[in-house]
Amino acid sequence: MTIDSKTALAALRCVVDLQSRGDELLFQTVTRATYDQLQHDHGVATEFNDGALEASTKAALAEYEEEPHKVTAEELLDYYRQKRAALRELVAELGAEEFGDRLDEAELQYSEAFHAAPAHITYESFGYLHGPVPEADLVFDMRPFKDPHLDPNLRDLTANHELVMRAVFNTSGVRELGLAIHAAVAAYRSNPLAGSIRVAVGCAGGRHRSAAMVRWLLMQHHEERDEIKVVSEDRDIEKPVVER
């Protein structure tokens, strides 16, 4: 097979390099699993006073100069992301006949790693009337905005209903607040040292305004096709309506 495309050649080289990286990750995973098993067996031997097993596991553990690296979910996700991207380039340049099966495999591996990885961003809605503010990196209070609770037709609904979403985002200033939250999260994550971020959005009961905002923010990431894991939680949306 002759490769004329510089893009395809670069992608092929990347795949070869990634194979070495994959072998390294596999070796690290197996090494760490063996180390953890030895630690477990040593603990059992000590607990049950099994001198022979305790001595053998202690000797085996002594062969490790330091604690082996534990491959993280983020490392695996990054590896499969690069692998998928390189194979996509090859399929785009050369067609699916040569690398289509490998791309399908990489897509599945990436999907599994993505779901296993911890969230990069978590949005949580809550109600101030139901308890303290959740622990979060950023907290936003939507109580100053018009409350759908005041409308008898919306009071028993939640942000899972389209009518509530419309009512909240037709309120002056709410969409601007959403854009500001989205920008604040992007600014926070622009720091190379930033890890995951948790954002709490509150209103009175946690059923309307805050839950609607969390859903809107989640949609922004989906529409932008961000390759980051974003999840949402609703602390109080199922709580009874607070009469006030």
N, C-alpha and C positions, 0 to 999 in steps of 0.2 A: 504493500500500500504506500503510495507516494503522498506526502502532505505538502501542499504548496502554500497553504495559508499560514502566515506568521501567527495569527491568532490561534489557530488550531494547534500549531507546534508548541506555543507557549502553554496552552491548556493541557496538552499531552505531558509536557514536562512537569506541570503542576500535579497532575494525577500520579505520576511516578514518585514525586516528592511526598505526596500525601500517603502513598502506600507505605513509605518508610515511617511516616508519622503514625499511621495506623498500627504498624507493627510495634512501635514504641509504646503507644497507649495500651495495646493488648498486653505487652510484657509488664508494664507498670501495674495493670489491673490484676494480672495473675500473681505478681510478686506481693502486692498488698493483700490479696485474698489469702495467700499462704501465710503471711505474717499475722494477719488477724486470726486465722484458725489456730496458729501456734499459741498466740496470746490467750485465746479461749481455752485451749487444752491445758495450758499451764495453770490457768486459774482454777480449772476443774481439779487438776491433780493436787494443787495446793489445798483446795477445800476438802478433798476426800483423803488427803494424806497418802497419795500414791507416789512413793519416793522415786520409783523407776521412771514413771512418766514425767514427773516434775523435773528430774535430772535431764532427761532427753530433750524435753521442750526448752528447758533453760539453755542447754548447749546449742540447740538449733537457733534460738533467738539471739544468742551471743554472736552468731555469724553475721548478723546485720550490723553494719557500722552505724547506721542511723535508721530511724523509722522510715519505711518506704513511702514514697509519694502516693497519695490517694487521688486518683483521677476524678475530677469533679464533673458534675453534669454540664457545667458551662464549657469545660474543655471539650467534652464530647460533642456538644452542640456546635461549637465553633469548627471542630474538625469536619463534621458532616456537612456544615454549611459550605465550607471551602470545597469539599469533595463534590457536592451537588453543583456548585457554580462552575467548576472546571469541566465536569461532564456535560453540563448544559452547553458550554461553549463548543465542546467537541461535536455534540449532536447537531448544533446549529450550523457548524461549518461542514461536517462530513455526512450528516444524515444519521438516522436512527439505526441503520443496519449494523454498524460496527459497535456502537456504544449505547444503543437504546436500552438494552437489558441492564447494563451497569447503572445507567441513569435512573431507571425505575427502582433499582435496589437502593440507590443513594437517596432518592426521594423518600422512600419508606423509612430508611434509617434516620434521615433528618426529622421526619414527622414524629417518630418515636422518641428521639432525643429531645425534640422541642417540647413534647408533652411531659417528659420526665424532668425537664429542667425547672428550677424555681422561677417564679415570676420576676420579670424585670421591674414591672410597675403593677402595683395593686391599688385600686380605687375602692374605698369603702364608704358606704352611706350609713348614717346613723341619726338618731334623734336625741337631742339634748334632754328631752323629757324622760328618756328611758335609762339614763345612766351617764357615767363620766365619758369624756371625750376619749376615743380609742387612741392607743399609741400610734403615732404617725410622724413622718418627716415634715409633712405639710398639712395644715388643717384650714378648712374654709367654712365659714358660717353663712348659710343662706337664709337665716331667719329674717333679715331686713327686707327680703323680697316678698311680694304678695303670696299669701298662703292659699293653695287650692282647698284646704280644709274649710275655708269660709264659704265655699260653694257647696250647698247641700247635694248637688248632683255629682260632685267629685269626692266628697268626704270619705266615702267607704271604698273608693277605688285606690289603686296604687299606681306607681310609675310604670307598671307593666301594662297599663291601659293607655292607648293612643291619646285619649282625651286629656289625660293628666300630662303627658309629654307636651302636647300642644299648649295647654294652659300655662305650664311652667315656662316654656321657651317663647311664648308670646308676651311674657312679662318683660317690661323694659329693663335692660341691663343684664339679664340672665345670660344671653348668648355672649355678651362681652366678657362676663365673668368666666364662662367656659373657655373662651379663647385665652384668657389670662392664665387660667389654671394649666391649660395645655402648654402654653409658652413657659410657664414656671417649671413644669416637669421637664421640658426639653432643655431648659437652662441648667437645671440640676444634673441631668444626665450627661451634659456636655463635658463635665469634668471627667477626665480619663480615669480618675480614682474612684468615681462614684459607683456604688454598687446598686442594689435594688432600692426602689423608693416606694414608700407607702403614703398614700394621700387619703385623708379622711375629709368627707364633705358632710356637714350636718345641717339639719333643720329642726323644727320642733319635734315632730313625731317620727321622722325618718321614713315616711311612706311616700311623700310626694316630691318636694323640691330637691332634696339631696339625692334620692334614688334616681330621679330623672336626670340630674347632672351626671351621675356616675355612668348611666347608660349612654348619654351623649358623648362623654369623653371616650368611652370604649369604642363607640362607632367611629370616632375620628381616627383612631389608630388602625382600625380595620380598613377604612377607606384609603388611608395612606399606605396600606400594605407594609407596615413596619415589620421588619424581621426581628421583633422583640416580643417577648411573652407578656401580655397584658391581661390581667384578670380583674374581676369585680366581685365585691361582697356586699351584702345588705344586712346589716346587723339587726335592724328593727322593722323591716318592711312588713313582716308578718305579725307584728305586735298589734294588739287591739287599738282601735282608734281612741286617742286620748280626748275626752270631752273637756273643752276649755272655752 
